[in-house]
Amino acid sequence: MTELNPTQRRALRATAHHLNPVVSISQKGLTPTVLAEIDRCLKAHELIKVRLYGIERETRPALFDEICNSLNCAQVQRIGNLLVLWRENPVDENAEKSVLTTRRPGKIGTKKQEAARNESGRKRKG
């Protein structure tokens, strides 16, 4: 299981906020087919959300740990029936950069908020 430091976890949580769940686990639980699908999605996206349906609250942490241990991924966030997973793809020169390296440090807020801050800064100077 991959471990993340708090700064990496915060950046990944912010990136995953707008994602939709790509894998669902329901009554049959964690089957090899579901694990294979999670693995495929992690290879394609690096950062994914998994939704649980009909899984008891007491069994969720064990299920999440089993997924992370078997697929060697990091558990970024767990809220109720949602789990956010991250696994860095192997380094490939032709592949896109990792989510952690593409996140711009120091940028807080949306583009509109940033533009408003820049605009208000210009008014004060001038």
Buried (B, 14 or more C-beta within 10 A) or exposed (E): EBEBEEEBBBBBBEBBEEEEBBBEBEEEEBEEEBBEBBBEBBEEBBBBBBBBEEBEEEEBEEBBEEBBEBBEBBBBBBEEBBBBBBBBBEEEEEEEEBBBEEBEEEEEEEEEEEEEEEEEEEEEEE
